[in-house]
Amino acid sequence: MNFGISTRAVHAGEPDRQYMDSITTPIVMTSSYTFASMDDVIDYITGKVDRFEYGRYGNPTTAVVIKKLRELEGAEDAEVFDSGMTAISCTLLGLLQENDHLIITDDAYKKTMLFCEKVLPRFGIRSSVVKMGDYDQMAQVLQTHPETKVVLSESPTNPYLNIADMDTLRALKEQYGFILVVDATFATPVNQRPLAQGADVVVHSATKYLGGHNDLLGGAALGKKELVDRIRDYRNTTGGIMDPMTSYLLLRGLKTLAIRMERHNLNGFLVAQFLERHPRVRRVYYPGLPSHHNHALARKYMSGFGGVVTVELNANLEQTKRFLSALRLFKIGPSFGGVEALVTHPMTISYYDYPPEERRRLGILDELVRLSVGIEDSEDLIEDLSQALAKI
């Protein structure tokens, strides 16, 4: 049967009968798996049987997570990691080698950018940064660097929620022969499936919407089997595995992913509409609004627009800090995608160590605020924002 997204979120990857007839997947806490005899060892190493051997190479609880993610994303294969950054680093180091070249868009996550600019050169891998959405510039870089093996783009991006033009990226991929990697953390498989739109590998920080409860760190890479095998080989060597307890928490979160995203999408849209009309707000960045410069792309490639809303306040730095401190339901802190509403101030929390001119170049303004709209009642979230804006 061709089940819907919510049914797959609950049941995909789960065996028909669990151990001891449990309704939930058991947590298998073990570092090693024993063999009954040497005949069993020989059967395993010669590939006659498929089983677990050592915790770094697989775990029954984690295997269910992988199957569920694979079904949700429509991927041939998948692997999970101990954080989103491990997923990114293992993906790039698994797919690239010395003298290869990488293209990354300019509004990528700060740590991803630092990894590409500071860490990859130690392996003899060079990167070029292109402006998000400037595909003429990307084509020029591809012509200049025929050794380009990977193009990495987020969609939506952080914090301005720019949307990648998947058709254009697919056409460039077919022309130049690179591997297209898309970080779809802000979208989730509920709102967008980049693999069906031309991506070869999709990466997620499972810490965010996939887990959904602000209680785990994790990452995932999904895509074509031969590419995921290369990523997995690198992960198995370096050891950034997801532990069984985290796998269980991620399974728990994934079962409600579709229904949570319905509320995140609705609340995000309602909050964005409210803020766009407020006199204390200069500009709202939300791809579900017609005012967003990538709204047409968002409608083309996405079925929902998520719960992250970024705003520029009509305020100076001190007024912006006063607004943030006045919020009650929105708690100040990094991350996004959990059931609780969060708010972050990129200038202080993520880019405080950058010179002011560099922050301005990156678009990190003093009055820029990123909201992670939770699944609370939208009326309560809007009231909280209203009372805090009144204190500016």
N, C-alpha and C positions, 0 to 999 in steps of 0.2 A: 504493500500500500504506500501511496505517496502522502505521508503525514505532513501536517502543518508545522510551523516553526516552534510553537509552544509544546506540541506533543513530542517533537524531536528533542527539545530541550530537557524534557522530563525523562524520556525513555531511551533515547539513542545511546548506543554503547553498553547498555545494561544487559546482563544475561537474563534469560527467561526465569531462571531460578537462582537465587543467591545462596551463598553458604549458610547452612542452618535455616533456610527458608526466610532469611531476613529480607525486608522490603528495601533496605538501603545497602549500598556497597560496603562491605567490611573494610576496615583499616588494617592493612597487613604491615605490621611493624617488624621488619626483619632486614638485616643487612646481607644475609646469605641464604641460599637455598640448597638443601642437601640432596644427594643422590642415593638411591637404595642400593645400588651396586655399580661396579665398573661398566657393566653392560649398558646401564642407563647413561653413564658419562659418554661412552662411545656413541650411543644413539643421538645424544645432544650435539656433540662436536661435529658429527658427520651430517647433521641436519635432518635426521630421520624424525626427530620430535622437536616441537616448538615449546619451550618452557623457560622459566627464569633460572638464572645462575647466580647473579650478584647484583646487589642493590643499585649500583651505579648504572647498570645496563637495563634495568626494568623492574617494575613492581606491579602486582595485580591491581591495586587501587589506582595507581597512576595510569595503567593501561586502559581502564574504563574512561578516565578523563580524556585521554587521547582519542579514543573512538568517538566519544560524544562531540568533541571539538571538530573532528574530521567530518562528521555528519552535518553539523551546524554550518560549517564553512563551505561544504561541498568540495573538500580537498581529497586528493589521492592518499596523502599521508600527513602526519602531524607529529610534533614533538613538543614537550613542555620543559620549562626551565625554572630556576629558583627566583628569577626576577625578569622584568621586561628588558632591562639592559643586558642581561645574559642572553636573552633571545636575540637581541639586536647584534651583540658582539659575536655570538656563535654563528649567526646567519652570515654576517659579512666575512668572518675569518674562515668559515666553512666553504664559502663560494668564491673567495678571492685568494690570490697567491702573489708572490713577489713579482713586481713590475706590472701588475694589473692597475687599472684606474677605475675610480668610482665617481659617480655624479650624485650629489645630494642637493635638495632644495634648501633655500636660505632660511626658512622659518621652521626648520626641524627642531625637535626637542633639544634643549641645551646640552645635555649629556651625550646625546647621539652625535651632535655636531662636534663636541670635544673629542669623542672617541675617533671620529673620522679624521679630524685635523691633527690630533696629538698622538694617538695610539697607533693607528694604521700605518703611518710612515715608518715606525720601528720595524714593521714587517716588509718594508719596501713597497707599500701600497699607497698611491697618491689619490687625492680627492680634488674635485672641482665643485664649487658651490655656485648654483644658478638660482636666479630669482624664481620663486614659486609662480607658475603660470606663464613664464616666458619660454615658450617652447621653441622659438626661433633661436634664442640664446643656447638652449639645450642642444639643438641640432648643430650649431656652430661648434660647441665643445665636443660633441660626438665626432664631427669631422676632423677636428684638431687632434683628438685623442682616440685613434682607432683601437687602442688597447683597453677601452672602457668595457668592463665586463658586467657591471651592476649599476642600475639607476635606482636610487632609494628616494621615495616620496611618502610623506604622511598625507592622509586625507580622512577626515578634516585635520587641519594643522593646529598647532598650539602657539599662541593663544587666539589668533585671529580667525580660526576656523575656515581657512581657505580650502577649496575643493579641487582635487586633481582632475584634469580632463583625461579620463581613461581611454577614450577613443584616440586622442592624439598620442598618448603614451604608447598605446598598442601599435599604432602606425610607425612610430619611431623605433620601437622594439623590433618590428618586422623588417625595417629597413637596415638597422645597424646591428642587430643580433645580440643585444645585451639581455641580462636577466632583470626583470622588473620586480622590485620588492616594494610592497606597500605596507606601511604601518597604519593599520585600520583601528587602532585602539579607541579612537573617539567615535567610530561608527558602530562597531560590533557586527556580527553576522546578521543581526536582526534588521539593521538599517542599511547595510551595504555588504555585498560579497564581491570584492575586487577580483577574485580568481575567475569568476564568470565574466568579468569585464576586461580581461587581458593580463592581469598580474600573474607572475609565476610563483611568487611566495608572498604570503601575508603574515605579518607579525603583529602580535598583541601584547600589551602589558595586561596580564590577567589580574593584576592588582586592582584595576579600575572596574569597568562595568562587568566583565566576565565573572569576577568574584563577587563584586557588588555590595560587600558589607564592611569594607574598610578593615578587614581582619586577616588579610593574607598578602604575601608578596609572591608574584609568579609571572611567567611569560610563556608565550607559545609562538611557534613558527609552523605554518601550514602551506601545503602546495604540492607540486609534482613530486612523486616518490623519489626520483633520482636526485633531486635537489635536497629534499628533506634528509635523505640518507647521508649526504655530504655534511649537512648541518649537524645531524645526530652523531656522526663519527667524531666531529670536533668536540661536541659536548661530552661524549663518553670519555674522551681523552682528558679534557680539562676539568670535568666533574661538576658543572653547574646544574645539578639535577633538582627536580621538585620532590620534596619529601612526602611520605604517605599521608601525614596529617594535613598538609597543605592541599594535596590532591583531593582528599575527602571534603575539605572546606570549599574547594573550587567546584567539585561536583554538586555540593549543596547549593552554591550560588548559581550555577548554570541552570539548574532546574527551574528557577524563577526568572531567568534572563529575559524571556520574551515579554512576560507580564510586567516586569520592572521597567523595561525599555518603553513600553506603552505609556507608563506614568512619567518617566523622564522626558519623553518626547513631548507629551502634553504640557507638563509643568514648564519645561524649557521654553516652549512657544509662548505660553501665557505670560511668563515672567519677562521674556524679551519684548512682547507687545507693550506691557505696562511700562517698562523702562524707556522704550522708544518715545513714549508720549510724555515722559517726566521732564520738567524744565531743568532739573539739576543734572540731567544726563545729556552729554554732548553727542554721543554716538553709541550705537549698539551693534555688536558683531554677532550675528546668529544666522546661519545659512537658511533657516526656515522663513526669514523675513525677506520680502521683496527688495528691501533696501540693501541687503548684502550683495556685494559685487559678484559673488559666485552663486547667487540664488538659482539661476537657470541650470548651472551644472549640478547643484545639489538636488534639484527636482528631477534631473535626468538620471542621476546615478544612485540616489538614496530614496528609501521609502519612509524615513523619519530622520529627524535632525538632532536628536540627543538632548542632554540636559546641561550642556555647558554654554554659558552666555558670557561674553566679554563686553565690557563697557568702558568708555571714556567718560569720566565725570566732568561736569562744569565746576571744577574745583582745583585748588592748589594741593601741594603735598600734605600740608597740615590738615586741611579740610577732608582730604581723602582718608587719612589715618583716623580722623574723628568719625567718619562714616563707618569704617571697618570696625572700630571699637564699639560702636553703638548697636551693631547687629546682635540679635539674640538667638534666633534659630540657625542662622548661618555662622558656623564656627570657623575661626581663622586657622588655616592650615593648608599644606600642600596636598596634592593629589585630587582626584575627582572620580565620579562614577559610582559612589556608594549611595546607600539609601539615605544617609544623612546629608543635609545641605552643608556645603563648605564654601569658603571664599578665600581667595589668595590675592596677594598684592605682588605681582611679578617683580617689580622694581626692588623691593626689599627682601622678599623671600627667595627669589631665584637669581637676581642679577645685581645684588648690592655691591659685589666686588668688581663690577664693571665700571669703567669711567663713564661719566654722564654722556659724553659725545658718542661713545660706543652703544650705550643704551638707546639713545635717540636714533642711531642708525638702524638698530634692530627693531625699532618701534615700541620699545619698552618705556612708556611714558610714566611720569610720576602719578598721574591720575588714572592709570589703567588698572582695572579690577577684573578678575576672572571669577565668575560664579559657577559652582557645581551644584545645580539645582537637584535636590533630593526628591524623594517620593512622598514628602509630607503633603498636606492639603495646600493647593496652590494659593488659596485665599490667605492662609497663614503666612506663607512665604512672601507674598506681595505686601501684606501688612507689615512684616518685619522690615522689608526694604523701604517701605514708605516712611516708617518712623525714623529709620536711620538716615535717610536722605534729608529729612526735615531738620536734622541736627548739623548739617553742613553749614 
